[in-house]
Amino acid sequence: MKGNDQSNPKGERSFNDIAQRIGFDLLLLDRVSGEHWTGQVEIASIKLRMGLGTAVETLVVFTGVDEDGTPVVAFHGGAPASEALVGGLRRLVNGTLRWKVDGYRVGEGQARQDQG
């Protein structure tokens, strides 16, 4: 992160501001995982896929169940990883994530029905 030179008071303030903002934004995790979450999708998992090699972007994968009980998935990417997670959480809370039917989980459920 730029400006994290602790020997520079201006850099220290910048680093502390960033850390505080990210800390407050991470409280969104409590909001979406709590019993009072009123979003259209009940969140089942939030996963981070870190970039490998020269790839620096982190992919945040949200899975959940919509109001009809259908498994759904949404994605958000960004860098650095902390900003990717926070950005994805913000989009989740403000309703701008684009949810799609989770074909992988729907197919998994169909396979279980076929076996049972």
C-alpha positions in Angstrom: 0.0 0.0 0.0 1.3 3.4 -0.8 2.0 5.7 2.0 2.7 3.1 4.6 6.1 4.5 5.6 5.7 4.5 9.4 8.7 7.0 9.7 6.7 9.6 7.8 3.8 11.1 9.9 1.8 11.8 6.7 2.5 8.2 5.5 1.5 6.8 8.9 -1.8 8.7 8.8 -2.5 7.4 5.3 -1.8 3.8 6.3 -4.0 4.2 9.4 -6.8 5.7 7.4 -6.7 2.8 5.0 -6.6 0.2 7.8 -9.5 1.8 9.6 -11.6 2.1 6.4 -11.0 -1.6 5.6 -11.7 -2.6 9.2 -15.1 -0.8 9.1 -15.9 -2.2 5.7 -15.2 -5.8 7.0 -18.0 -5.2 9.5 -20.2 -5.8 6.4 -19.4 -9.5 6.9 -21.3 -9.4 10.2 -24.2 -7.7 8.4 -24.6 -10.2 5.6 -24.1 -13.2 7.9 -26.4 -12.1 10.6 -30.0 -13.1 11.3 -31.2 -9.6 10.3 -29.8 -9.8 6.7 -32.7 -8.8 4.4 -30.9 -9.3 1.0 -32.6 -11.1 -1.8 -30.0 -13.9 -1.5 -29.2 -15.9 1.7 -25.4 -16.1 1.7 -23.9 -19.6 1.9 -20.3 -18.9 1.3 -17.8 -16.2 0.3 -14.5 -17.6 -1.2 -11.4 -15.8 -2.3 -9.4 -17.1 -5.3 -6.0 -15.5 -5.2 -4.1 -14.6 -8.4 -1.2 -16.9 -9.1 2.1 -16.0 -10.8 1.8 -12.7 -12.5 -1.9 -12.4 -12.0 -2.6 -10.0 -9.1 -6.4 -9.8 -9.2 -8.3 -11.7 -6.6 -11.7 -13.2 -7.4 -14.4 -13.2 -4.8 -17.0 -15.9 -5.3 -20.3 -15.5 -3.5 -22.7 -18.5 -3.3 -26.2 -18.5 -1.8 -29.8 -19.4 -2.2 -32.4 -17.0 -3.7 -35.9 -16.4 -2.4 -37.2 -19.4 -4.4 -34.6 -21.7 -2.9 -32.5 -21.8 -6.1 -28.7 -22.0 -5.7 -27.1 -18.9 -7.1 -23.5 -17.5 -7.6 -22.0 -14.1 -8.1 -18.4 -12.8 -8.7 -16.4 -9.7 -8.0 -12.7 -9.2 -8.9 -10.2 -6.7 -7.8 -6.7 -5.9 -6.4 -5.3 -5.9 -3.9 -7.2 -8.8 -2.1 -8.5 -6.6 0.7 -10.0 -4.2 -1.7 -11.5 -7.1 -3.7 -13.2 -8.5 -0.7 -14.4 -5.1 0.6 -15.6 -4.1 -2.9 -17.6 -7.4 -3.2 -19.1 -6.9 0.2 -20.2 -3.4 -0.7 -21.8 -4.6 -3.9 -23.6 -7.4 -2.0 -25.0 -4.9 0.5 -26.0 -2.3 -2.1 -27.6 -4.9 -4.3 -25.4 -4.5 -7.4 -24.0 -8.0 -7.6 -25.3 -9.9 -10.6 -26.6 -13.3 -9.4 -26.8 -16.3 -11.8 -28.2 -19.7 -11.2 -25.3 -21.8 -9.9 -25.2 -24.5 -12.6 -22.6 -26.4 -10.6 -24.7 -26.7 -7.5 -27.9 -27.2 -9.4 -26.3 -30.1 -11.3 -24.9 -31.5 -8.0 -28.5 -31.5 -6.6 -29.8 -33.2 -9.7 -27.1 -35.9 -9.4 -28.1 -36.6 -5.8 -31.7 -36.9 -6.8 -30.7 -39.4 -9.6 -28.7 -41.4 -7.1 -31.4 -41.4 -4.4 
